[in-house]
Amino acid sequence: MNIPSTPFIAGEYIVKHVENRWEQRGCLDLRRAVFCAEQQVFDGDDRDAIDEQAISIAAIACVAGIAEDVVGTVRIHRVDDTGLWQGSRLAVHPHYRGAAWLGTQLIVHAVSTAHALGCTRFLATVQVQNLRLFEKLAWRQLRALSVQGRPHVLMEADLSAALYAPRLETELRFYGSARKAAA
Ligand SMILES: CC(C)(COP(=O)(O)OP(=O)(O)OC[C@H]1O[C@@H](n2cnc3c(N)ncnc32)[C@H](O)[C@@H]1OP(=O)(O)O)[C@@H](O)C(=O)NCCC(=O)NCCS
């Protein structure tokens, strides 16, 4: 019998603001795995001063309705008093990429949360391979720049887009089709 070697992928998720230690640990571990080990953008530790003030958001895979593992994360912070906010450290566990819309859910949750908190302009520096994903989600390119010696594009979310309507829910549960699990 030919048993597929695809990893288990949960079908139920929570996107929520981080509010306890294991969620925080899970986000930091995922960031380190993605930005230090996988992409080698940072050497060993990607934390910085922004973590002190940022709202950290986690995508959590659930099994039988119970939170099991952090499989995605992003953080948002208020840059200044003009209404400018920024998103950063968007990461999804490799097994879950392109499988359950987690990147999309994290971006939408991040921007609509900031919008509800008074954001009038939301920016992010986006790695070039992700431009299409952001453009599909109503972001526009502002200018090319280099971050840690790598090509990025400064992008701005269209806050008038319906998907970014101000929303202050700190927790959102949803079901995603596990495309890779079915492959
Ligand atoms: C960028 C990143 C966060 C995107 O996360 P993701 O969960 O794969 O994002 P989504 O699933 O919402 O969308 C990715 C693609 O999968 C597709 N997809 C998602 N779920 C799907 C499903 N169930 N069936 C079919 N297609 C699906 C989307 O249409 C999208 O396609 P596109 O690339 O053609 O636009 C992830 O690739 C990642 O962590 N990369 C490494 C770190 C990184 O680059 N961070 C961003 C720095 S700017």
The ligand as a Tripos MOL2 file, in Angstrom:
@<TRIPOS>MOLECULE
LIG
   48    50     1     0     0
SMALL
NO_CHARGES

@<TRIPOS>ATOM
      1 C1          4.3730   34.7180    3.1570 C.3       1 LIG1
      2 C2          3.6230   33.6730    3.9850 C.3       1 LIG1
      3 C3          3.3860   34.2400    5.3920 C.3       1 LIG1
      4 C4          2.2670   33.3870    3.3330 C.3       1 LIG1
      5 O1          1.5550   32.5130    4.1890 O.3       1 LIG1
      6 P1          0.4790   31.4440    3.5780 P.3       1 LIG1
      7 O2         -0.2510   30.8770    4.7360 O.co2     1 LIG1
      8 O3          1.1560   30.5210    2.6580 O.co2     1 LIG1
      9 O4         -0.4760   32.4340    2.7770 O.3       1 LIG1
     10 P2         -1.8850   32.0650    2.1090 P.3       1 LIG1
     11 O5         -2.1480   30.6080    2.2780 O.co2     1 LIG1
     12 O6         -2.8990   33.0040    2.6180 O.co2     1 LIG1
     13 O7         -1.6260   32.4000    0.5740 O.3       1 LIG1
     14 C5         -0.5220   31.8490   -0.1080 C.3       1 LIG1
     15 C6         -0.9890   31.2060   -1.3990 C.3       1 LIG1
     16 O8         -1.6440   29.9800   -1.1110 O.3       1 LIG1
     17 C7         -2.9120   29.9430   -1.7690 C.3       1 LIG1
     18 N1         -3.8140   29.1360   -0.9000 N.ar      1 LIG1
     19 C8         -3.9740   29.2710    0.4370 C.ar      1 LIG1
     20 N2         -4.8530   28.3510    0.8920 N.ar      1 LIG1
     21 C9         -5.2390   27.6130   -0.1830 C.ar      1 LIG1
     22 C10        -6.1160   26.4910   -0.3490 C.ar      1 LIG1
     23 N3         -6.7790   25.9470    0.6810 N.pl3     1 LIG1
     24 N4         -6.2630   25.9880   -1.5890 N.ar      1 LIG1
     25 C11        -5.6210   26.5210   -2.6240 C.ar      1 LIG1
     26 N5         -4.7690   27.5780   -2.5420 N.ar      1 LIG1
     27 C12        -4.5770   28.1120   -1.3310 C.ar      1 LIG1
     28 C13        -3.2930   31.3820   -1.9040 C.3       1 LIG1
     29 O9         -4.1740   31.6080   -2.9900 O.3       1 LIG1
     30 C14        -1.9560   32.0170   -2.1890 C.3       1 LIG1
     31 O10        -1.6520   31.8490   -3.5410 O.3       1 LIG1
     32 P3         -0.7250   32.8800   -4.3320 P.3       1 LIG1
     33 O11         0.6430   32.7200   -3.7490 O.co2     1 LIG1
     34 O12        -0.8440   32.4190   -5.7210 O.co2     1 LIG1
     35 O13        -1.2920   34.2250   -4.0620 O.co2     1 LIG1
     36 C15         4.4250   32.3360    4.0790 C.3       1 LIG1
     37 O14         4.7150   31.9060    2.7620 O.3       1 LIG1
     38 C16         5.7320   32.4480    4.8800 C.2       1 LIG1
     39 O15         5.7190   32.3220    6.1020 O.2       1 LIG1
     40 N6          6.8690   32.6660    4.1780 N.am      1 LIG1
     41 C17         8.1630   32.7170    4.8390 C.3       1 LIG1
     42 C18         8.3340   33.9990    5.6430 C.3       1 LIG1
     43 C19         8.0300   35.2280    4.8290 C.2       1 LIG1
     44 O16         8.3380   35.3180    3.6630 O.2       1 LIG1
     45 N7          7.3880   36.2000    5.5240 N.am      1 LIG1
     46 C20         6.8720   37.3790    4.8830 C.3       1 LIG1
     47 C21         7.8310   38.4620    4.9260 C.3       1 LIG1
     48 S1          7.1900   39.8270    3.9500 S.3       1 LIG1
@<TRIPOS>BOND
     1     1     2 1
     2     2     3 1
     3     2     4 1
     4     2    36 1
     5     4     5 1
     6     5     6 1
     7     6     7 2
     8     6     8 1
     9     6     9 1
    10     9    10 1
    11    10    11 2
    12    10    12 1
    13    10    13 1
    14    13    14 1
    15    14    15 1
    16    15    16 1
    17    15    30 1
    18    16    17 1
    19    17    18 1
    20    17    28 1
    21    18    19 ar
    22    18    27 ar
    23    19    20 ar
    24    20    21 ar
    25    21    22 ar
    26    21    27 ar
    27    22    23 1
    28    22    24 ar
    29    24    25 ar
    30    25    26 ar
    31    26    27 ar
    32    28    29 1
    33    28    30 1
    34    30    31 1
    35    31    32 1
    36    32    33 2
    37    32    34 1
    38    32    35 1
    39    36    37 1
    40    36    38 1
    41    38    39 2
    42    38    40 1
    43    40    41 1
    44    41    42 1
    45    42    43 1
    46    43    44 2
    47    43    45 1
    48    45    46 1
    49    46    47 1
    50    47    48 1
@<TRIPOS>SUBSTRUCTURE
     1 LIG1         1 GROUP 0 **** ****
